[in-house]
Amino acid sequence: LKIYKKRAGSSGSETKEITELQDYVKATILPAIAEVKGATYQRVKIHETPKEVLVDTSETRTELAERGVTTEDISDTVRASVYGYQPETVAENGNDVDITVVLGSKQKKESFPEFVMSSIRPMKVRSPITGGLYPISDMAQVSDKPVEGSVVLERTNRKTTATLEAFNQPYALSGRTIGDISYDVQTALHNLPGFDEEYTYDLKNLAKDTEESFMDAAKAFLISIILIYMIMCSQFERLGDPMAIMITVPLAAIGSVSALHMAGEITSLGALVGAVILCGVVVNNGIILVEYINILRARGISRDQAIVEGSVRKIRSILITSLTSIIGMLPLVLGVGEGSELYRGVAAVIVGGLMVSTPLTLVVLPLLYSLIDEMMDLVDALMFRLSVTMGMK
């Protein structure tokens, strides 16, 4: 959660501006966010001006060259004294343990700045050329007291920004989704006196990323339906038959939603990916049935008799096709094997959709095919009569 003022401050000091903003967030916004159920471990990301000890070699280049020492040698020695370095790693009980060597570790019982300033001057650096040891005080100027380092200023649209971080409790513990928590956080911000007039915010969390992913998956779902319909129109060379076949998609949605609920899954991104896959799988049964009905009608069999005969003859192939897909996905739905929970939502959508759409396709699709065929015959008759009337004129 990034908080920043709508108008830039007039204090002139960027450090003072960020300090005032962080104080406001800690005193006002942080207690309000702490009241939101499901949001835990709230903290303000502080960017304070660090204290540094300055070791300057800009005026001692001659002394460094005479001793064969470089600024990198001094930097490595000071870093090893303050932070240490890791020359080796050993294995212990199957785990890798880093060996850290720190110079003068016993003196670090003092406070950090005092230790650094008191220990750097007499510290000696070995020259890689002469092999001699030389005190840092002879080759560099060490500051007498800590100096202010460079401050980290976070900005959003060129405005000084304070960042507030919080973690969401798992859904199993809090019973709340990230979307619910995000809504309550935004409500708490708008309820603060004077917040909307002086401040604004940018909420970046998993809920926002998930929402964008859902929108992308929904677009992919719509595009897949359009492409499937266009391909079937080119195959059947008419609009009515593909329209009847597309009824299998909403029929599959009934089983998909029920399967997600029974499997204890939520409508996740994986479930939407499963829905996109299901669109291409579930229409196969309808294509098999309608294609065979059209073949029978081309042989001179009446429409109703072709529907009955085609449904009876193709029921075995339709059931076997669906059953193989269902059995193949069943281990993922049951959670068999490591990592199966990652794909459980995808498998549940596909299995549930096929289990429900397959029997309903054998009942609903023939009825819808007959209805649409009658409507298309009626439209053809009307168009023929209209063309005859226009020709007579």
N, C-alpha and C positions, 0 to 999 in steps of 0.2 A: 504494500500500500504506500504510494508516494504522495506526500502532502506538499503543496507549494502555494505561495500567495498568488492571487490573481494579478496583483500589481507589484512591480519590483520595489524593494525597500529603498528608502531615501537616506539611510544612515551613512552610506558611503563606505562602510567597512563590510566586506564580504564575510569575514570571520565572525563579526558581531551579528550579522544577519542570520547566518546559519545557526549560531548559538541560540538566538532568540527563538527561531523556528523550532529547534529541537526541544527547547524548554517548554514551549507551548504544546508540542506533541506529547511530551512526557507527562505534563501536568493535567492536560485536558482530554486529549484523544485516547491515550493509553488506558485510563480508567474506564472510559466508555466502551472500548473494544473488549476489555476484560469481562464485561457483563454479558457478552454474547456467548450463548451456550454452544459448545463445540469448538471454540477458538481457544487454544492454549499456548503457553510459552510466548506471550506477547513481549516484544522488546523493540526499542528504538535503535536503529543502526547509527551509532555515534561516529562522527568524523572529527576527532580532536586534533589540535596542532601537536605533533610529536616533539619531544625534546631530544636534541641531538648533540653529540660531542664532535666538534669540528677539528679535523686533522688536516692542516693545509700544507701542501708541498709546493705551492706555486712560486715561492721565493727561495726555495732551497734546492733548485735543480742541480746546481754545481756540487753541493755536498752529496747528493744522491749519485751523481755520475762518478765522483771520486771514489766512492765506496762500492760501486757496482750494484746498487740497489735500485729497484724500480718502485713506482707508486703501487703497483700490483702486489709486490712483496709485502709492503707495509699493510695494505688492505687485507691480505690473506692472514697476516699475523694478528691483526686486531680482531678480525672476524672469528678466528679460532679461539681467541681469548674470551670473547663475549658470548658467542653462540656455540663454539666448538665445531668439530668436523668429524665425519664418519669415515675412517680409513678402511673398515672391514665389516663384514657381516658374518655371523656364525649361526649354525643351526643348533637349536636346543629343543628337544621334545617335538621334533617335527616342525618347529616354527623358526623363521628367520629373525634373529635378534641383531639390531644395529649396535655397533660399538662406537660410542661417542667420546672423543677426547676433547677436554676443555682445559685451557690453561688457567692456572690460578683459581680453581673452583672454590677453594676454602675461603678466599677473600670475598666471595659473592654473598656472604652473610650480610654485608652492608647493602645499602640501597643502591639501585642500579647506576644512577648518574655519578655518585661519589666514587663507586668502585671503578668505573671506566676511567674517570679523570685521574684518579690517583695511581692507576696501574699502567696506563698507556705510556706516560713519559719515560719511566725506567725500563719499559719493555724493550727487548733487543730483537733485532731482525738479522737473520743470517744472509750474507751476500752469496748469491749463487756463483759469483765470479771469483772473489778472493777467499771465500769460506769464513770470513771473519764475522763476529757479532757486533752490531752497532746499535746504540740506544736510539729510540725513535725521536727523543728530544733533540738529538744532534742533527736530524735530517728533516724534521717537520715541526710546524708550530701547532701546539695543542691548545684548544680554548680553555680558559680558566673556569668557565661555568657553562652549563648547557645552553644551547641556543635553540630558537624556535625553527623547526623544520618547515617543509612545505605542507600546507593543509590540503586535504582532499575535499574539493567542493563538488557536490553532486547537483546536476542541473537537469531540468525538464523544460524544454522549449525556452532555454536561456534564463530560467527562473531557478533560484536556489531551492533545493528540494531536501526534505527529510523523509527517510524511509522507515516504515513501521513493518515489522515482520511478525507473523503468527502462524501457528501450525493447527491443522484441523484434526480433531479426534477421529478415529476410525468410525465408520457408520455403525459397526456392530456395538460400539460402546455408547455413542451419543445419539444414535438414531436420526442423525441429520446429515444431509448431503452437503457437498461443497457449495452448491447453489443456494441452499437455505442459509448457510453461514454467511455467504457473500451478501445476500439480501439484507440480513440483520446488521451487518457491518455498515453498509451504505445507509440504512435507516438511522443507525446510531450517529453517524456523521452529520446527517441532515438535521437531526434533533438538537445538535449542539448550538447554543446561542451564538449568533454572529458568524458561524462557520461559512454558510453559503455566501455571505457578503464579502468576506475577506480571503477565503481559501477555496481551493479546489483540489481534486485528488485524481489519481489514476490507479485503478485497482487491477493488478496483474496477478492472476492465480491460475490454478489448474482448471477452475470452473470456466474461466474465459477461454482458455485454450481448448477445453473440451467442447464448448459451445461452437467455436469456429470449426473444429473437426466434425461436429455433428452437421453443421451446415454444408460442409464439403461432401460428407457422406450422403446427405439428403439429395444434393445436386447429382451425385453419381447415380443414386437410385432412380431419379426421374429420367436421367439421360439413358440409363440402361433399359427402362421401360419403352422409351421412344424408339431406341435403336432396335429392340426386339420386335416391336410392332412394325417398323418399316421393313425389316428383313422378312417377316412373315407375309407382309403385303406383296413384296416382290416374288415370294415363293408361290403363293396362292393366286396371285394376279387379281385379287379382289379385296374389298375392305371388310366385308361381313365376316368371313371365316376368322381372320386374325382377331377381330373384335370379340368373337365368341371364345376364342382360346384365351384371351387376356383375363377372362373371369377366373382363371385358376390362380392369379396373383392375389386378389382379395380373399379367396378361399384359403390360400396358404397362410395369409396373415392371421387368420383365426387360430390356427394351430401354433404359429410362431409365438404369439403373445402368451398363449396358455402354457407352452413348453418353457418359456422364460420364467414364468411364475412358479411352475412346478420345480424347476431346477434351482430356484433361489437366486436367479440372476436378475440384474437390473438392465434397463435399456441403455447399454453402453455402446461405445464405438464399434466394438467387436460384433455386437448384435446387428448393427446397421450394415457392417460388411457382410455378415451372413445373409441379410435381406437382399443385398445386391446379387450375391451368388445364387440365392434361391430363385430370383426372377428368371435367370437363365436355365435353371434346372426344372422348375415346376411346369414350365410351358411345354416341355418335351412330351408329357403324357397327352396334352391336348393336341399337339401336332400329330402324334401317332394316330389318334382317334379320328380327327377331322380329315386327315389325308386319306385314310382308308375308306371313310364314308364317301368322300368325293370319288374315289376309284370305283366303288360299287355303283354310285349314281351314273358314272360314265358308262358303265356296262348296261345301263337301261333299267336298273332297279329303282323303284320309287324312293322318294326321300325318307318317308317314315320307316319303310322296310330296311333301307340302307343303314339308318341310324340304329335300329334294333340289332341287325346282323353284325354291323361293325363293332358295336359295344360288346357283344357276346364274344366275337372272335378275338378282339384285342385286349380283353380284360386280363388274360394271362401275361402277355408281354408288358402291359402297363404295371401290373403288380410286381413282376420280377424286377423291372427297371427301378421302381421306387424302393423295393425291399433291399436291393443291393446297396443303394445309397444310404438307406437308414441304418443298415447293419454296419456299414463302414464308418459311420459317424458315431455310433452308439458308445464305443469306448471313451470318446472324448466327453460325451454327456455324462457318463457315469463316473468320470474322474479317474480313469485307469491310467497309470503311468505318470511320471514326473512331468510337470509343466502343462498337464492337460487343462488346468484351471484357466490358463491364458486363452485357450481356444474354446472353452466351454460354452460361452455365449454364442459364438459362431455356429457351433455344432447343434446347440439347442434350437436355434432359429430354423436351421435346415431340416433337422429331424422332425420337429413339430409341424413345420409347414408341409412336408411330404406326407406325414401320417394322416393329416386331416384333408389335404387337397386331393389325395389319390382317390379315396372312395367318393368324395363329393364331386370330383370331376366326372366320374362315371354316371352320376345322376344329374347334376346341374348342367354340365356342358351339352349333352344331347338336347335338353329342353331349350337352352338358350340358342343352340345352333338352329333348331327348328323355328324358333321365334324370329331370329334375325333373318333367316332365309325367306320367311313369309314377308317380312318387312321389305327386304330387297326386291322380291317379286312385285310387291305393291308399288314400290318406287319405279321399277322398270316399266310397269304398266302405265303409271301416270306419265312418265317421260315419253312413252310411245304415243299415248293419246295426245299429249301436248304437241309432239312433233307432227302428228297427223293433222291436228287442228291448224297448226301454223302452215303446213303445206297446202291445205285447202284454201287458205286465205291468199 
